Amino acid sequence: MEDQISVGGKRLREIYEIVNHNKTYQYVKLCINEGKPLNEKRVKDMHAILMENIMIGGIYRNVDVYISGARHTPPSPNEAYKQVENFYVDLSDKKAKMNEIELAAWTHAEFVKIHPFVDGNGRTSRLIMNYQLMAHDFLPISIAKESRLEYFEALESYAVDADLIPFVDFIAALEEQRLNLYIKAIEQQQQDTQQI
C-alpha cells in the first residue's frame, strides 16, 4: 500500500481506472435504458465516476494541457470553456445532419480536440462515442492496442485539418467488425440449436 502497488505489480491508479471504467459503462447503459440524451451533466458525471480515487472529476480544467506527440495543441482554459459550450449546442444540431456513425465519431473527435479536463479526456471521449452508438442501437466498440496508431492519426486529421472522414471510416470499420462478430455468433447458435 505504501508504494501504491497492487498484487501483480499493477499500480493502484491502473486498478482504479479499470474499476471506474466499468462503473462508468454501467452508468452509460443505465442512462441509455432510461432514454436520457447525452448532455453536459451526464458527461461531467461520467468523468467524475472515471476519476474516482484518482482525482476530483467532472470539473473543467483551468490550466493548459498538451498531448504528447500530437501536432494539435488543445485550447487555453478560457477558450476550451467556450468550445465545450459550443460542443453541447452543436451536439443537437449535428444529430439532424449526420448519420449515427458520423455523430458518434464527431462527438468523440470534437470532445477530445477540446480536451476540457486535466486528465481522462480520451477515456471520456470513447465513452461518449459509445453512448451515442448504443443510444442509436449500435454496438459499443473498443480500440485495440494494434489499432492505436491509426486511431491517433484519424483523430489528428480532424484536430489539425478538420477532416472527420478518416475517423468516421475508422469507427464504421470497428462497428462492422463488432456486428459481424455478433452475426457469426447468432448463426453458430442457430446451427447448434438445429443439431439438437
N, C-alpha and C positions, 0 to 999 in steps of 0.2 A: 504494500500500500504506500509506503514511504516513497518509493521510486515510481509510483503510478504505473506499475507493470502488472498485467494480469497473468493468469495461467496461460502457458503457450507463448509468452513473450509479447503479447499484444498490449499496447498502451491503453489506459483507461479511456482515453478520448476515442480510440477506434471502436471500443465496445459500446460507448455511449452513442457514437454515430450510427452504428448498426441497430441498436435497440430503438433509438429515436426515429430512425428512418421507418422502421416497422410501425411504430406508434403513429407517425405522420401519415403513412399509407392507409392505416385503418381509419384515421380521421378523414382523409380524402374520400374513401369509399362510403363512409357514413354521410358525408355532405352530399355526395352524388346520389345516394339512395334516397335522401330527403329532398332531392331536386333543387339544391342550393347552387346558384351560379357562382362561378369564380369571381371574387371581388377582393378589395383591399384587406378587409377584415380577415377573410379566410387565408389569404396569402401570409399576412402577418402572424396569424395563429399557426399556420404550417411551419413558418420559420422558427417561431418560439418553441414548438414541440421538437423540431430538428435540433435545436441548440441546447435543450435541457441538459444540465450538469456540465455544460461546456462553457457557455457564456449567456448573457441575457439576450434573448432573441426577440424578433418581432419589432425591432426598432431600427429605423433608417440610420445610416452612418452619418457622422459629422466630421469625418476625416477622408483624405484622399486614399484611394486604393489603386493598386497596379496588378495587372495579370502577367505573371511570369511567362516570357516567351511570346507574348502576343503583340501584334502591331497596333491593336486598339488600346487606348487608354480610357478607362471609364471616366465619366464627367466628375467635376468637383461636387462636393456635397450639395451646395445650393442648386446647381444645375441638375444633379441627379434627382433631387426632390421634385423639381419642375417636370422632369422627364417621366418620373414614376406617376405623377398626377395625370399627365397626358396618356400614359400607358393604360390606365383604367378607363379613361374616356374613349381612347381608340379601341379598346377591347370590344365594346359593344358595337362600334362602327365596323370593325373587321368581321364580326360574326355574320353580317349581312352581305359582305363582299367576298368572303373566302370560303372554300370548302373546309371540311373538318380537319383534314390533314394539314392544309395550309395554315389554318387558325392555330392548331397545336404547335406547329413549327414556329410561327411568328411569335406566339406567346412566350415560348422558351427563348428564342433568339433575341427578342427585344428586351425581355426582362434581364437576361444575363449581360446584355450590352450595357444596360444602365448600371448594373451591379449595385443595387441600393443598400445592401447590407455589408457590414465589415467582413463577414465570413458566411459561408453556406449558400452563396448565390447559385452555384452550379447545381447543388442538390435541390434547392428550392425551384429552380427553373425546370429541372427534369420532372419534378413532382407536379408543377402546374401544367406542364405539357401533357403529362399523363392524366391529369384532372380533365383537361379539355378532350382528350381522346376517349376516356371512359364515359364522360358525360354525353358523348355522341355515339355511344355503343361500339366503340373500337376497343381493342385490347391494349393494356399498358405495355410499353416497351422499355427495354433497358439497353444501355450502350455497353457492348462487350469491350474488354480491355484491348482486343485486337483491332477494334474499330475507332479507338480514341483519336488517332491522328486524322482520319477522315472527318470525324465529328468536329474536332477543333478547327480544321481547315474550312469546313462548311459554315461554322459559326463566325469565323474570321471574315469570310466572304460577305456575310451580312453586316457585321460590325464595321468593316472598313469600306466596302463597296456598295452597301445597301442591296446586295443581291441575295434574295431569300431562296432562290430556286435550288442551289446545291443542298441547302438544309432541308427543304421540302422533299427533295428526291431521297435524301438520306433517311428521313423519318418514314417516308412512304415505303421504302425498301424494307426497313425494320418491321413495319406494321405488316407488310405482305409476308415476311418470314414467319411472324407470330401466327398469322391467320393460317398459313399453310401447315404449320405445326399442329394447330388445333384441328384442321380438316383431316389430316392424316390420323390423328388420334381418334377422331369420331369414326372415320372409315374403318380403322382397325377394330374398334369396339363393335361396330356393326357386323364385321366379318366374324368376330369371336362369338357374338350373340347368335348368328345364323348357324354356326357349327354346333351349337348346343342342342 
